[in-house]
């Protein structure tokens, strides 16, 4: 690829993925093992929502075992809840914030500044901002909390960052700089992204939303459902493995690997080389340094009988993260009789659990009560003024302006599209 010839001339961008963020982990591990230059030489690594968590793990140099253990550990916690995400103990933002405070290195903000880009959506007007500079470690954590915050799913009061309220960055820009030719994009949804699953659906329709293009298919609707309602740990682990395979397919299609690994996985002979290179006999498109090998096969997880031979490190991390509590008590509650007993006792245990976990959340909210109440007061005031002005305009009717000396704009005059601005360390998209 032409833009990869010069060091620091390309970017990486990870889309929002929810609980399917394991796909990003698998793709990152493939790049780290087979093309480390793509990670080390990237000028900037962007991410929105859970993709920002994977981006910050790359910047801070976290291992695949670390990422898998924390991500699948959260999925296991949701599995233990009798009502899944409807249980009062379900608090994803609080859990992730606590994990970030415990695990991020002290100089995380230094490592992230000018190399990490976090997509945020401003609550007041829905505009997108890209944060690329962080003064402190706590400021970095707060930016990550904001980009993960899904309204009403995570709570009612948006978190604050530098005096403004921000929510999930995927709601305004799910894949930052996806339209830039020098950006390598990664997404667990079927579409036209560089690293993504190849759809088996015959549908050719695509939907462009949130600066992201994805195929309209039942597979993508199902994946979107899994982003918010976590599946079993085995499904998440397979998503991680699929990310590794799709990243490997991306590398082989562009001639960035030395041997055709995917051909050996599907038990097929690769095309006969014509000029000493393994992909020389394939249909290629070379223009401006771009080399595309369209005959690289698409491999799914079910086609790989032994994933450990492909990536021993990733498979060991996934197996370790998928290991459940082996005690007899835990095994009983996971069994059929244990599940039945759990739901039978639910009318007795749920009220106490609700009071306990809500009380804990209320105590944790006390330091932020003044700021949140002030924000809610301002929000209610602005809503009341808006309703009053609209009602007044409807009751009084339009007032005709004087015709003398007034130049009215033509209704056919084109509107000027907003352009991207740079506002200090926060970039408005």
Secondary structure as GFF3:
##gff-version 3
##sequence-region A 1 429
A	DSSP	three_ten_helix	2	4	.	.	.	ID=ss1
A	DSSP	beta_strand	11	14	.	.	.	ID=ss2
A	DSSP	three_ten_helix	18	21	.	.	.	ID=ss3
A	DSSP	alpha_helix	22	34	.	.	.	ID=ss4
A	DSSP	alpha_helix	36	40	.	.	.	ID=ss5
A	DSSP	beta_strand	44	48	.	.	.	ID=ss6
A	DSSP	alpha_helix	50	59	.	.	.	ID=ss7
A	DSSP	alpha_helix	64	80	.	.	.	ID=ss8
A	DSSP	three_ten_helix	84	86	.	.	.	ID=ss9
A	DSSP	alpha_helix	92	103	.	.	.	ID=ss10
A	DSSP	alpha_helix	108	112	.	.	.	ID=ss11
A	DSSP	beta_strand	116	122	.	.	.	ID=ss12
A	DSSP	beta_strand	128	131	.	.	.	ID=ss13
A	DSSP	alpha_helix	137	148	.	.	.	ID=ss14
A	DSSP	beta_strand	160	161	.	.	.	ID=ss15
A	DSSP	beta_strand	164	168	.	.	.	ID=ss16
A	DSSP	three_ten_helix	169	171	.	.	.	ID=ss17
A	DSSP	beta_strand	183	186	.	.	.	ID=ss18
A	DSSP	beta_strand	206	209	.	.	.	ID=ss19
A	DSSP	beta_strand	212	215	.	.	.	ID=ss20
A	DSSP	alpha_helix	218	228	.	.	.	ID=ss21
A	DSSP	alpha_helix	233	253	.	.	.	ID=ss22
A	DSSP	alpha_helix	261	265	.	.	.	ID=ss23
A	DSSP	beta_strand	284	287	.	.	.	ID=ss24
A	DSSP	beta_strand	290	293	.	.	.	ID=ss25
A	DSSP	three_ten_helix	301	303	.	.	.	ID=ss26
A	DSSP	three_ten_helix	307	309	.	.	.	ID=ss27
A	DSSP	alpha_helix	312	322	.	.	.	ID=ss28
A	DSSP	alpha_helix	328	334	.	.	.	ID=ss29
A	DSSP	alpha_helix	336	344	.	.	.	ID=ss30
A	DSSP	alpha_helix	346	365	.	.	.	ID=ss31
A	DSSP	three_ten_helix	366	368	.	.	.	ID=ss32
A	DSSP	alpha_helix	369	396	.	.	.	ID=ss33
A	DSSP	beta_strand	421	423	.	.	.	ID=ss34
A	DSSP	beta_strand	426	428	.	.	.	ID=ss35
###
